[in-house]
Amino acid sequence: MLASRLARVLDEAKYLSLATVSATGEPWSAVLQYAVLRDPLRLLFGSAVGSRHSRHVAARPGVSGSLFVTGSALTEVDGAQFSGTCRELTEDEVREHHAAFYDALLPDEASRREYTLPVDALLAPAEHRIYQVAVERIWLIDTTTWIEDRIDRRVEVPLP
């Protein structure tokens, strides 16, 4: 049950909220489009190296975040919270995941043709990069106890 719910959230959420902390302890949260890689669970996002969250990741790679999906009924709302380590992809990893990354972000072929950056535009010294969050822990809303007492709790989903 938990694994299928997690798969739904990972597949249907379009954005993640990424929480970072600067070298001096300043918190920040950014909403980012993402692509998911499984086994092991990783979340990919693109960003400029000068963005606040990218600078934070360079100084402190520990991150946390959340994903959510909505529906027309309260019982169709679901979400996950995660923690992990974030870093830029290596050149080999960018080349390996480039197509899958843009397929996930831009499922419409016309949009993909228009907005996909070439691999070289995602490598140093270019301004953009692809980052990876290696998910170390992930939690879902505990819907069974919420139905009973309306208290919002989380249940950790074991990662393979």
C-alpha angles and dihedrals in degrees: 000000000000093000093052092047091050090049089052093051093047092047100042105036109093099193138031128210109226120200118202137170127218125232087262094049101262111149123221137177126202130186110223139175111240147187123216127226117190135210097054099027112240133163120210125202135168124231145153115265089232095056116113095245092048091052090048092050090052090055100036117014096190109106141167133195151154142240128196142183127200136203137179093269128055090239090059093062113100137160148173135217122204144181128201149120124293131204143151116272116249119245091259091050092049090053091046097049102029097101096042091047094055093039088059096043096042110029091168109087095216092052090046091054091049102043108028112114116219117248092254090058088060097052131079129308089028118098097238129070140174113237130199129212109203099208110224099172133012134185135194130205107272097237095176095063093037090060089053103044108002091238113141109233137157132228121204116237113216113238119220 
